[in-house]
């Protein structure tokens, strides 16, 4: 259980079930200017997943929460990223709904 300071007194709070998910995509590095056709861009996969989940939120129940960051998007802009990762935090009112959301 986590407690946050608040200016309000709350005797009965609603708590959410929570799960954290880390996803790593693996592609193939290549020089972005010299040989871009030799690369497979892992960052593109992370961005597609992030956008897809964001678009799916309109179908989520109002009590469901999904928060995300792109944790790793590559090392240099002139190198097609071989690895990229995202971290997600999902929340729902109970464990059963959390499994549906997951």
NORRANOR-V163982 format. One record per backbone hydrogen bond with DSSP energy under -0.5 kcal/mol. CO is the residue of the C=O (numbers start at 1). NH is the residue of the N-H. Records with the same first field share a line. If there is no record, write none. Layout:
CO->NH  NH
This chain:
8->10
11->13
13->15
17->92
19->90
21->88
23->86
25->84
28->40
30->80
31->35
35->38
36->39
40->28  42
41->45
42->46
43->47
44->48
45->49
46->50
47->51
48->52
49->53
50->54
51->55
52->56
53->57
54->57
55->58
56->59
57->60
61->64
65->91
67->89
69->71  87
72->85
74->73
76->79
78->32
80->30
81->42
82->27
84->25
85->71  72
86->23
87->69
88->21
89->67
90->19
91->65
92->17
94->98
95->99
96->100
97->101
98->102
